[in-house]
């Protein structure tokens, strides 16, 4: 999966705040994403992240 910093991803399940949209803020073996509604940050293993992603929206330059 081709993910870059700043990309917005839509996950399969919604966050408790009600949002599906997350922004990628850190890449590596683990991927850190930030909820665009409540600003909560979550660190996921890359394999878990790739299973949960439904769609990727490229970053806006």
Secondary structure as UniProt FT lines:
FT   TURN            5..6
FT   STRAND          8..11
FT   TURN            16..17
FT   STRAND          21..26
FT   STRAND          30..35
FT   TURN            36..38
FT   STRAND          41..45
FT   HELIX           46..52
FT   STRAND          53..57
//
